[in-house]
Amino acid sequence: MKESIKSIAIVGGGAAGISLFNYFTKKINGNNVNITLYEKKSYVGPGIAYQDDYDFLLLNRHSKQMSVMVEEPDHFWNWYKSQYKVRFEQEEFLPRSVFGEYLKNVFEKSVERAIEKNIAVCVKYSEVSYLRKERNYVLMTRDGETQEFDLVLLCLGNTRLHDHYYLNGQPQFIYNPYPLKQTVSLIPKNANIAILGSSLTAVDICLTLKENGHNGKIDMLSRNGELPSVRGEAKPHKLKYLTYDSLNQILLKRNGQIRLRDITKLIKKEFEETGLEWKSILAPKSHDSNAKKKLEEEIKNVLHQSAWQSVLMSTNEIIEKYWHFLNEEDKDIYLNKYDRIFMSRRNPMPLVNATKILNLMNKGQLSLKSDVVFIDYLKDHTFYVQFNNREYINYNWIINATGPSKHLSGPCKSGLIGSLISNGYATINNYGGVKTDFDSGALINKSGQPDTNLRALGHITCGTYYFTNSMEMIAKHAKQISEDISDLINQSLQEEKDFVSI
Ligand SMILES: Cc1cc2nc3c(=O)[nH]c(=O)nc-3n(C[C@H](O)[C@H](O)[C@H](O)COP(=O)(O)OP(=O)(O)OC[C@H]3O[C@@H](n4cnc5c(N)ncnc54)[C@H](O)[C@@H]3O)c2cc1C
């Protein structure tokens, strides 16, 4: 008889942890299995992205495509329509906090289902800070409590934000902007503000400042000087060239690897099929391209955006396999040259937000600046920002919107992840996060072996799967992992039953 899995720990109760937990309670047959969920915050469900915050902070995907279950993409939408007590004007892109409420509800329903199936559930509001392998896996929390498990699933979310200019800890520097309800309220309305980055988080910050009546100047300081694209109406697109078949053919020809130029050719054909020119969408732009003009054009031609965005969205299907087989040297080139531009195209902002951003630019209150050389915090409590063109500006406040770092370094190497790495249970992936087995999400230990009873989901697997920053991808991986594990559990439960009845 195989070693049976009786006790499962899910570390992290955000969207990934909830999606996994929900699947487990549907798929495990019950009896004698217990699941413990660890969450360091005082609530389970919303995590960082969907926590309680302003209603104008919207989902970046259509509400009908946000779900904890890949097979039911409109699960959230149906819940909102049938249960949520408040109605919103912009229902295509609902507030993220509503999705957080949905996650809480999914969790409650999953607990009810678990009880019906005799699956014991325990929630511990504690941070897991250490993992040790003995006969099983011993988890230790920050308050010193230890418990043993047969299987541990890590759903930790983002481990660390970028801090390119080493400003964390300086007064008037906001390292983690969320929840914006709390952070932005610290800033005087007339302050001169720099936002580091020009991504969706930077857009959230601008919208919040605007809604709070901020009247000081706001500059987004960004390396590429580009705003996210404006979201059109993405329609289902059936990939014709960027397919598994094309990938398999190339892998046969090239000894199990694919090159960036092979992918570029397929992308080109895929775009041409829809009457589009790939370079105008995905090729890196020169720094001096005018962000305001580009935004105006995108707002005007929002219907044109739909076509290419539909193509990009449909790559969710194949993206991780293409990444998996991409030649190592080309992975580096891609990350240095194309990653940022792909992400800014792949994660566009809703039209309503784009219009608000354009209004701020038209009023002269918001500008985009690129090519920062360095930033210093001065004795007069302002930040001195030096640009490449010798211009410099003093800001009263700086808000970080550079997003999560893919790479594990500095503070990430402490705490739970640090213990995993220093004990050799996990190894650093040069392309981001920790190394995981592509098929199972199992952590790869220092001997290069996958440990199928220690698995990860979400951001710390970004080096393996590349695009992990979306609910759809999280739910897809949660389904795979939960099916795999539930099969093992159900099989061993059945074997036990058969053994007893002999
Ligand atoms: C601001 C923002 C907006 C986003 N908007 C969208 C969107 O609109 N649509 C979309 O598809 N995707 C979106 N994403 C991407 C993705 O869906 C979310 O990041 C998603 O919430 C990730 O879920 P997660 O569970 O991996 O991480 P999180 O939601 O961050 O959850 C991780 C949880 O683990 C807990 N935790 C961490 N370490 C420990 C520990 N050691 N012990 C105990 N608990 C621990 C944390 O407290 C947290 O609650 C967004 C991401 C961000 C950051």
The ligand as a MOL file (V3000), in Angstrom:
LIG
                    3D

  0  0  0     0  0            999 V3000
M  V30 BEGIN CTAB
M  V30 COUNTS 53 58 0 0 0
M  V30 BEGIN ATOM
M  V30 1 C -2.9430 44.7670 -7.1120 0
M  V30 2 C -3.1940 43.5510 -7.9470 0
M  V30 3 C -4.3230 43.4790 -8.7410 0
M  V30 4 C -4.5760 42.3370 -9.5000 0
M  V30 5 N -5.6900 42.3050 -10.2690 0
M  V30 6 C -5.9650 41.1980 -10.9940 0
M  V30 7 C -7.1520 41.1270 -11.7840 0
M  V30 8 O -7.9390 42.0560 -11.8420 0
M  V30 9 N -7.3720 39.9890 -12.4910 0
M  V30 10 C -6.5120 38.9230 -12.4610 0
M  V30 11 O -6.7760 37.8990 -13.1100 0
M  V30 12 N -5.3860 38.9840 -11.7260 0
M  V30 13 C -5.0970 40.0760 -11.0060 0
M  V30 14 N -3.9530 40.1100 -10.2470 0
M  V30 15 C -3.0640 38.9310 -10.2880 0
M  V30 16 C -3.5260 37.7170 -9.4060 0
M  V30 17 O -4.8490 37.3060 -9.6590 0
M  V30 18 C -3.4580 38.0800 -7.9600 0
M  V30 19 O -2.1630 38.4810 -7.6760 0
M  V30 20 C -3.8680 36.9420 -7.0140 0
M  V30 21 O -4.4540 37.5480 -5.9140 0
M  V30 22 C -2.7160 36.0960 -6.5490 0
M  V30 23 O -3.1790 35.2220 -5.5720 0
M  V30 24 P -2.1930 34.5070 -4.5380 0
M  V30 25 O -3.0310 33.7060 -3.6350 0
M  V30 26 O -1.1140 33.8520 -5.3070 0
M  V30 27 O -1.4980 35.7010 -3.7530 0
M  V30 28 P -2.1270 36.6510 -2.6330 0
M  V30 29 O -3.4820 37.0660 -3.0170 0
M  V30 30 O -1.1260 37.6980 -2.3530 0
M  V30 31 O -2.2760 35.7020 -1.3730 0
M  V30 32 C -1.1840 35.1700 -0.6760 0
M  V30 33 C -1.6110 35.0400 0.7680 0
M  V30 34 O -0.6390 34.3150 1.4730 0
M  V30 35 C -0.4360 34.8990 2.7400 0
M  V30 36 N 0.9100 34.4950 3.1610 0
M  V30 37 C 2.0860 34.7700 2.5190 0
M  V30 38 N 3.1180 34.1970 3.1680 0
M  V30 39 C 2.5850 33.5270 4.2340 0
M  V30 40 C 3.1460 32.7380 5.2660 0
M  V30 41 N 4.4650 32.4980 5.3400 0
M  V30 42 N 2.3220 32.2160 6.2170 0
M  V30 43 C 0.9670 32.4420 6.1620 0
M  V30 44 N 0.3910 33.2000 5.1860 0
M  V30 45 C 1.1810 33.7170 4.2270 0
M  V30 46 C -0.5910 36.3830 2.4870 0
M  V30 47 O -0.9430 37.0750 3.6570 0
M  V30 48 C -1.7230 36.3940 1.4420 0
M  V30 49 O -2.9930 36.5110 2.0160 0
M  V30 50 C -3.6690 41.2360 -9.4740 0
M  V30 51 C -2.5150 41.3310 -8.6800 0
M  V30 52 C -2.2950 42.4510 -7.9150 0
M  V30 53 C -1.0540 42.5020 -7.0460 0
M  V30 END ATOM
M  V30 BEGIN BOND
M  V30 1 1 1 2
M  V30 2 1 2 3
M  V30 3 2 2 52
M  V30 4 2 3 4
M  V30 5 1 4 5
M  V30 6 1 4 50
M  V30 7 2 5 6
M  V30 8 1 6 7
M  V30 9 1 6 13
M  V30 10 2 7 8
M  V30 11 1 7 9
M  V30 12 1 9 10
M  V30 13 2 10 11
M  V30 14 1 10 12
M  V30 15 2 12 13
M  V30 16 1 13 14
M  V30 17 1 14 15
M  V30 18 1 14 50
M  V30 19 1 15 16
M  V30 20 1 16 17
M  V30 21 1 16 18
M  V30 22 1 18 19
M  V30 23 1 18 20
M  V30 24 1 20 21
M  V30 25 1 20 22
M  V30 26 1 22 23
M  V30 27 1 23 24
M  V30 28 2 24 25
M  V30 29 1 24 26
M  V30 30 1 24 27
M  V30 31 1 27 28
M  V30 32 2 28 29
M  V30 33 1 28 30
M  V30 34 1 28 31
M  V30 35 1 31 32
M  V30 36 1 32 33
M  V30 37 1 33 34
M  V30 38 1 33 48
M  V30 39 1 34 35
M  V30 40 1 35 36
M  V30 41 1 35 46
M  V30 42 1 36 37
M  V30 43 1 36 45
M  V30 44 2 37 38
M  V30 45 1 38 39
M  V30 46 1 39 40
M  V30 47 2 39 45
M  V30 48 1 40 41
M  V30 49 2 40 42
M  V30 50 1 42 43
M  V30 51 2 43 44
M  V30 52 1 44 45
M  V30 53 1 46 47
M  V30 54 1 46 48
M  V30 55 1 48 49
M  V30 56 2 50 51
M  V30 57 1 51 52
M  V30 58 1 52 53
M  V30 END BOND
M  V30 END CTAB
M  END
